Amino acid sequence: MHELAMVRSIYEVINEKIKEFGLKKVKQVKLIVGELTGVEDMTMKSCFEIYVQATPVEGAKLVIERVPVTVRCRICGNEYETKIPFSECDVCGKKSIKVISGKELYIESLDVE
C-alpha cells in the first residue's frame, strides 16, 4: 500500500502551502497521476481521507486525473498510447521504446479558503 506514503508526501506539500499563504481550509486537491505509478484511486482516496483528519485539509475532495502511458519508438520515432505490459511498436514492430508519459504524480491545484 504505497498510496499511504504518497499521501504523506502530498500532505507535506499542502501543509507547506497552508503555512506559506496562511490558508484556513483546503476544499479540493487535484492530483495528476500517471498509469505507471500503480496508484489505485479508491485506496488513495481512503488513505487521504484518513491521513488529513483534524487538519485544515479534512473534508477536502480529492480529484484524481489519470495520465495514460505514452511511448516513443527509438527506431522509427512513432509515438503512441499503450497499455501495460508494453509491446512492440505498432508501426515498425521493434521493441525499443521510451516512456514519454504515465509516470506523473503531482498536485495540479488546490481550492482553498
N, C-alpha and C positions, 0 to 999 in steps of 0.2 A: 504494500500500500504506500507507494511513493508519493501519492497525492497529498498526504499529510505534510511531508517535508516541503512540497511545493507551496502548499497553503501557508506554511510558516514563513517562507521566504517572501511570498506575495504580501502577507500581512505586515512584515517588517518594512517593505517599501511603502505601503499605505500609511503605516504609523509614522514614518518619517515625513510624509506629506501632511499628515494631520498636524504634527508639531510645527513644521516649517510654515504653514499657512494659517495656523490657529483655527483649524476646522472643528466644527462641533459634531457633525454627523455625516456619515457616508451613506448614501441611499442606494447606490448601484455601483458595481465594479464590473467592467467589461474586459474579459481576457481574450487574447488571440492565442489559440492552441493548435499546433501542428499535429497531424495524424500520427507522426512518428514518435511523439512524446509518450505514447502509451497511456495517456490520461483517460480515465473513464469519467464522463460528465457527472453521473449521479454520485459517484464516490467523491469527486472533487467538491461538488456542491454540499454534500453531507459533512465532509471534513471542514469546509469553510464555515458552515453554519455553526458547528460546534466550537471551532477554534476562536471565532470572533465574539463569543458570548461575553457580556459585561464589558464591551469596548464600544467606542464610537461607531464601529462598523456593524455591530449587532443589528440584525434585521435587514441589512443591505441585500439587494438582489444580486446574485452572481450570474452574469451573462457570459456564455462561452461561445465564441465564434471559431469555427473549425477552418483550418487551412489544409487543403488537400496536398498529397505528395506529388510534387512535380520534379521530373528528372530531365537531364540533357544527355544525349548520347555523345560520348567523347570521340566517336569515329565520324559520324555524319552531321552532328550538331542538332539533330531533331530534339525538340523539347515537347514533353507531353506529361499529362497526369497519369498516374499509375496507382496500383494497389500493392499492398504488401502480401507476399514477397514480390520483389522486383523480378521482372522477366527481361527478355532481350528487347532491343529497340524494335518498335513496330514498323520502322522504315527499312533499316539495313540488316536487322536480325542479330547484331552483335550484342554482347553482354557487358559492354564497357560504358557504364552510366555514372553520372554525378548527380547527387541530390541538390536540387535548386530550392525547394521549399518543402515544408512539412515538419521541420524541427522547432518551429517557433513556440515560444511561451513567454508572453509579456502582457503587462497591463496596457490596454488600449486607452481606457478612460475611466474616470471616477465622476459620478454625480454626487455632489456634496451640498451641505447647508452651511 
